[in-house]
């Protein structure tokens, strides 16, 4: 079973660079644990913070995720969860990027596909930076920095999901065994996750538009200042929804969309582990690289020692 083919004239030289590159990477099991740890720590922190939010008497449906980092013990738990998740992602990201780079080399990919992989690395880095800083920039005291971190997380995660699917389509077109024979379940998740992320963003914008129609004052400059002051000086009134935008149903649905979006971003990171599995299959057989067409300069990977 072939996992990849090198079709360019310099295929032999590029193939020879794969072995030392693989040798520098940590174990795939280590990386998969880091991916799982990033998602679990993030939602464990959110879950505990949400329990503290409800136990304080705050409105159960529905806080923004960022609301959990405003006040009291929930703020501490929120920050710790974000930092642990960012640390796990920092461990996993280089390995995923390098594994994809190795597969792209093995497929003789053009520079544009390697550039896409680089942009995905930058997207992942923006998510890590956003997670690391967000907890220290609560929106009621550092709104601009908070929004910048949120955009880095949501925008970077969105590009990661769609870019990962783009790489999957490339691998499938060049060599179907890379696309489907390794981690098919994770592969099938990539497109639905990407499309669902876009749908949730559209739903969130719709909720904000409807909320603005219901109470336009909350979205002008004076209304925003009042909201910042309310969250900072009377947190109970804010979180209970007796005052402020949580009294609006559409705002609470917008908050729900934020939770769904974060869940989808985590699913996108988990689904990207399929490229780790494809890399592992190629790595196990890189010593069995054989010429299958001397005149065409084609090379092939076997998927297992018995292949």
Backbone torsions as a table, in degrees:
resi	resn	phi	psi	omega
1	UNK	NA	127.4	179.2
2	UNK	-84.8	141.5	174.3
3	UNK	-108.0	-20.1	179.2
4	UNK	-168.7	158.5	176.6
5	UNK	-133.7	141.6	175.0
6	UNK	-105.8	118.1	-172.6
7	UNK	-110.7	-7.1	-178.2
8	UNK	-81.5	162.8	-176.4
9	UNK	-64.8	-29.2	179.8
10	UNK	-93.5	29.1	-173.9
11	UNK	-60.6	-43.0	-175.8
12	UNK	-62.5	-41.9	-179.9
13	UNK	-66.4	-40.5	179.3
14	UNK	-67.5	-38.4	179.8
15	UNK	-63.6	-35.5	-178.5
16	UNK	-66.5	-20.7	-179.9
17	UNK	-82.1	-10.8	-175.8
18	UNK	-70.3	-43.1	-175.7
19	UNK	-59.3	-51.8	177.9
20	UNK	-63.7	-31.3	178.4
21	UNK	-65.3	-44.9	178.8
22	UNK	-62.5	-35.4	-175.1
23	UNK	-66.0	-23.1	-178.4
24	UNK	-83.9	-10.9	-175.3
25	UNK	-88.4	146.6	175.0
26	UNK	-70.3	173.1	-177.9
27	UNK	-64.6	148.3	-179.9
28	UNK	-65.7	-34.9	178.7
29	UNK	-63.4	-40.4	176.8
30	UNK	-58.6	-44.9	-177.3
31	UNK	-68.6	-40.8	178.3
32	UNK	-61.7	-38.1	177.4
33	UNK	-65.9	-36.8	178.4
34	UNK	-66.1	-40.3	177.2
35	UNK	-62.0	-46.4	178.9
36	UNK	-64.4	-40.5	179.8
37	UNK	-62.9	-37.0	179.1
38	UNK	-62.0	-45.5	-178.5
39	UNK	-70.5	-44.7	-177.3
40	UNK	-65.3	-43.5	-179.0
41	UNK	-66.6	-36.8	179.7
42	UNK	-63.1	-50.3	-176.2
43	UNK	-79.4	-22.1	171.6
44	UNK	-66.1	-43.5	176.9
45	UNK	-62.8	-43.9	177.3
46	UNK	-62.4	-42.7	-177.2
47	UNK	-64.1	-46.0	179.0
48	UNK	-65.1	-41.0	178.6
49	UNK	-63.4	-38.0	179.2
50	UNK	-66.5	-39.3	177.0
51	UNK	-61.2	-42.2	177.3
52	UNK	-65.6	-36.0	177.1
53	UNK	-60.8	-48.6	-178.5
54	UNK	-68.3	-40.8	-178.6
55	UNK	-65.1	-20.6	177.1
56	UNK	-79.2	-9.2	-178.3
57	UNK	96.3	12.4	-179.4
58	UNK	-77.4	161.7	-178.8
59	UNK	-63.1	124.7	-176.9
60	UNK	-69.2	-35.6	178.5
61	UNK	-119.5	101.9	11.5
62	UNK	-161.8	124.7	177.8
63	UNK	-75.3	148.9	163.7
64	UNK	-66.7	151.7	177.1
65	UNK	-57.7	-39.5	-178.9
66	UNK	-66.4	-23.0	177.6
67	UNK	-62.8	-27.0	-177.3
68	UNK	-70.5	-14.9	-178.8
69	UNK	-103.4	22.5	-175.1
70	UNK	-96.0	-32.3	-164.4
71	UNK	-153.3	144.2	168.1
72	UNK	65.1	-158.9	-177.8
73	UNK	-60.3	-31.1	-179.6
74	UNK	-62.2	-30.8	178.4
75	UNK	-64.3	-42.4	179.6
76	UNK	-64.4	-45.5	179.0
77	UNK	-62.9	-40.9	179.8
78	UNK	-59.1	-47.1	-179.0
79	UNK	-64.7	-43.9	-179.2
80	UNK	-62.0	-44.0	178.7
81	UNK	-60.8	-41.9	179.2
82	UNK	-64.2	-42.9	-177.4
83	UNK	-67.6	-41.0	178.8
84	UNK	-64.9	-42.8	178.8
85	UNK	-62.2	-43.0	178.7
86	UNK	-62.4	-38.2	179.2
87	UNK	-65.0	-44.1	177.5
88	UNK	-62.3	-42.3	179.8
89	UNK	-65.2	-36.7	177.8
90	UNK	-63.8	-30.6	176.6
91	UNK	-73.9	-37.5	-174.0
92	UNK	-83.3	-36.2	-171.8
93	UNK	-57.0	-49.9	-178.4
94	UNK	-58.9	-36.2	-178.1
95	UNK	-68.2	-42.5	178.9
96	UNK	-62.5	-44.8	-178.8
97	UNK	-63.2	-44.1	-178.7
98	UNK	-70.5	-34.6	176.2
99	UNK	-63.1	-42.9	177.6
100	UNK	-65.5	-39.7	178.9
101	UNK	-60.5	-41.4	178.8
102	UNK	-63.0	-43.0	178.1
103	UNK	-64.1	-38.8	178.6
104	UNK	-65.2	-38.9	175.8
105	UNK	-63.3	-43.6	-178.5
106	UNK	-63.9	-28.4	179.5
107	UNK	-90.6	0.2	-177.6
108	UNK	64.9	37.8	-175.2
109	UNK	-67.1	148.2	176.8
110	UNK	-73.7	172.3	-175.6
111	UNK	-64.9	-29.2	-177.3
112	UNK	-65.1	-33.7	178.6
113	UNK	-74.4	-34.8	175.3
114	UNK	-68.7	-33.8	176.3
115	UNK	-66.4	-38.8	175.8
116	UNK	-59.2	-43.3	178.3
117	UNK	-61.7	-37.4	178.1
118	UNK	-65.9	-42.2	178.5
119	UNK	-64.6	-32.7	176.4
120	UNK	-68.1	-35.1	175.8
121	UNK	-62.9	-42.0	178.3
122	UNK	-66.7	-37.3	176.8
123	UNK	-62.8	-45.2	177.5
124	UNK	-62.0	-38.7	178.4
125	UNK	-65.0	-38.2	178.3
126	UNK	-64.3	-36.9	177.1
127	UNK	-64.4	-44.3	-179.9
128	UNK	-61.6	-45.8	178.9
129	UNK	-63.3	-42.0	179.3
130	UNK	-62.0	-43.9	178.4
131	UNK	-63.7	-37.1	-176.7
132	UNK	-69.0	-32.2	-173.6
133	UNK	-98.5	-28.4	-170.0
134	UNK	-53.1	-44.7	-176.8
135	UNK	-64.3	-24.3	-179.6
136	UNK	-93.1	4.0	179.0
137	UNK	-129.1	67.4	179.0
138	UNK	-60.6	144.7	-172.2
139	UNK	-68.9	-20.1	-179.9
140	UNK	-79.8	-11.2	-179.7
141	UNK	-123.3	-25.9	-178.5
142	UNK	-139.5	66.8	-170.9
143	UNK	-62.5	-46.2	-176.2
144	UNK	-62.2	-47.3	179.2
145	UNK	-65.2	-38.3	178.9
146	UNK	-62.0	-45.1	179.4
147	UNK	-65.1	-37.3	177.9
148	UNK	-63.2	-41.5	178.2
149	UNK	-65.7	-42.9	179.7
150	UNK	-62.5	-41.6	178.8
151	UNK	-65.8	-36.7	177.6
152	UNK	-63.8	-41.1	-179.6
153	UNK	-69.6	-52.1	-175.7
154	UNK	-70.7	-44.1	179.3
155	UNK	-67.1	-44.3	178.3
156	UNK	-64.0	-40.9	178.6
157	UNK	-66.7	-36.8	178.6
158	UNK	-64.2	-46.0	179.4
159	UNK	-66.5	-35.9	177.9
160	UNK	-59.8	-44.3	-178.3
161	UNK	-64.3	-49.7	-177.5
162	UNK	-71.6	-39.0	178.2
163	UNK	-65.2	-37.1	178.3
164	UNK	-64.3	-40.0	176.6
165	UNK	-65.5	-36.8	177.1
166	UNK	-61.3	-42.7	176.9
167	UNK	-64.6	-38.9	177.6
168	UNK	-60.6	-43.2	178.4
169	UNK	-63.2	-37.0	177.7
170	UNK	-64.8	-48.3	-179.9
171	UNK	-59.6	-40.5	-179.2
172	UNK	-65.2	-39.5	180.0
173	UNK	-68.7	-39.6	-179.0
174	UNK	-75.6	-44.6	-178.6
175	UNK	-151.1	101.6	-174.8
176	UNK	-56.1	-29.5	-177.3
177	UNK	-65.3	-29.6	174.5
178	UNK	-67.6	-38.5	-174.7
179	UNK	-71.6	-46.4	-167.9
180	UNK	-116.6	-23.5	-174.5
181	UNK	-80.3	-11.8	180.0
182	UNK	-118.2	123.3	179.8
183	UNK	50.0	57.4	-177.3
184	UNK	-61.7	-32.5	179.7
185	UNK	-63.4	-46.1	177.7
186	UNK	-63.2	-37.7	178.3
187	UNK	-61.5	-41.5	-178.4
188	UNK	-68.2	-20.8	-179.6
189	UNK	-78.4	-23.8	-167.8
190	UNK	-63.6	-48.3	-179.6
191	UNK	-67.6	-48.4	177.8
192	UNK	-57.1	-38.8	179.2
193	UNK	-64.0	-44.7	-179.8
194	UNK	-63.3	-45.8	-179.3
195	UNK	-66.7	-40.5	179.5
196	UNK	-64.8	-35.7	177.4
197	UNK	-61.0	-45.1	177.2
198	UNK	-62.9	-40.5	-180.0
199	UNK	-64.4	-39.3	179.8
200	UNK	-66.2	-38.0	176.9
201	UNK	-62.3	-42.6	177.5
202	UNK	-62.8	-42.7	178.4
203	UNK	-61.7	-41.5	179.9
204	UNK	-63.3	-43.1	178.7
205	UNK	-63.6	-37.1	177.1
206	UNK	-63.7	-41.7	179.0
207	UNK	-62.6	-43.5	179.0
208	UNK	-64.4	-39.7	179.6
209	UNK	-63.0	-42.5	179.5
210	UNK	-68.7	-37.5	177.7
211	UNK	-65.2	-38.2	178.7
212	UNK	-64.9	-33.4	176.0
213	UNK	-68.9	-36.7	-176.4
214	UNK	-72.0	-39.6	179.8
215	UNK	-145.5	84.4	-176.4
216	UNK	-61.4	-28.4	-176.2
217	UNK	-61.7	-33.3	-178.2
218	UNK	-64.4	-18.7	-174.1
219	UNK	-109.1	3.6	173.2
220	UNK	-92.0	178.8	-172.3
221	UNK	-64.0	-43.1	-179.6
222	UNK	-68.4	-37.7	177.4
223	UNK	-64.8	-37.2	177.6
224	UNK	-66.5	-41.5	177.9
225	UNK	-61.7	-40.9	178.1
226	UNK	-62.4	-38.6	-179.8
227	UNK	-66.3	-42.2	178.3
228	UNK	-62.6	-42.4	179.6
229	UNK	-67.1	-40.4	179.9
230	UNK	-62.2	-46.5	-179.1
231	UNK	-64.5	-32.4	-177.3
232	UNK	-82.8	-32.3	-172.6
233	UNK	-107.4	-24.9	-179.1
234	UNK	-139.5	71.0	-173.7
235	UNK	-63.2	-36.8	-178.3
236	UNK	-61.8	-44.1	178.7
237	UNK	-63.1	-37.4	179.4
238	UNK	-66.5	-51.4	-172.3
239	UNK	-74.1	-25.9	177.8
240	UNK	-78.3	-14.0	178.6
241	UNK	79.9	12.0	177.0
242	UNK	-74.0	-26.0	174.9
243	UNK	-137.7	155.5	175.8
244	UNK	92.1	-171.8	-170.0
245	UNK	-78.9	-13.4	176.4
246	UNK	-72.3	-4.6	171.6
247	UNK	-77.5	-11.3	-179.4
248	UNK	-95.9	128.0	-179.1
249	UNK	-61.7	-39.8	-177.8
250	UNK	-64.5	-34.4	177.5
251	UNK	-65.9	-38.5	179.8
252	UNK	-68.4	-33.7	173.9
253	UNK	-70.4	-33.7	174.3
254	UNK	-63.5	-38.4	176.5
255	UNK	-64.5	-39.3	176.4
256	UNK	-60.5	-39.3	179.5
257	UNK	-63.6	-32.0	177.3
258	UNK	-65.0	-41.7	177.1
259	UNK	-63.3	-44.7	179.6
260	UNK	-62.5	-40.2	-178.8
261	UNK	-63.8	-43.2	177.9
262	UNK	-63.1	-38.7	177.6
263	UNK	-62.5	-40.7	179.5
264	UNK	-68.9	-37.0	177.3
265	UNK	-63.8	-40.5	177.0
266	UNK	-63.9	-40.0	177.1
267	UNK	-63.0	-36.7	177.9
268	UNK	-64.4	-38.2	177.3
269	UNK	-66.7	-42.0	179.4
270	UNK	-64.3	-41.0	-180.0
271	UNK	-64.5	-28.0	180.0
272	UNK	-68.0	-11.9	176.7
273	UNK	-64.0	-15.9	176.7
274	UNK	-59.7	-34.3	177.6
275	UNK	-69.1	-29.0	174.2
276	UNK	-65.0	-40.9	-179.9
277	UNK	-66.9	-40.5	177.9
278	UNK	-63.3	-40.6	177.6
279	UNK	-64.5	-39.8	179.6
280	UNK	-62.9	-40.4	178.8
281	UNK	-62.8	-42.6	178.2
282	UNK	-67.9	-38.6	-178.3
283	UNK	-63.9	-37.5	179.8
284	UNK	-63.7	-26.1	-174.5
285	UNK	-114.0	11.9	-175.4
286	UNK	-64.8	-22.9	177.3
287	UNK	-75.0	-12.4	-178.0
288	UNK	-104.4	26.1	176.5
289	UNK	-65.5	124.4	-174.5
290	UNK	-130.9	151.0	175.8
291	UNK	-79.4	126.3	178.3
292	UNK	-112.5	-5.1	177.2
293	UNK	-163.0	90.4	-172.5
294	UNK	-59.9	-41.2	-177.7
295	UNK	-71.0	-34.4	-179.6
296	UNK	-86.5	-13.4	-178.6
297	UNK	68.1	32.6	-178.5
298	UNK	-93.8	142.6	178.3
299	UNK	-127.3	161.9	-179.5
300	UNK	-142.6	145.4	169.0
301	UNK	-97.2	144.4	168.7
302	UNK	-92.8	151.9	-178.5
303	UNK	-86.7	-16.7	179.1
304	UNK	-154.1	157.9	-179.9
305	UNK	-57.0	-24.2	-178.2
306	UNK	-89.9	-3.2	-175.3
307	UNK	-68.0	NA	NA
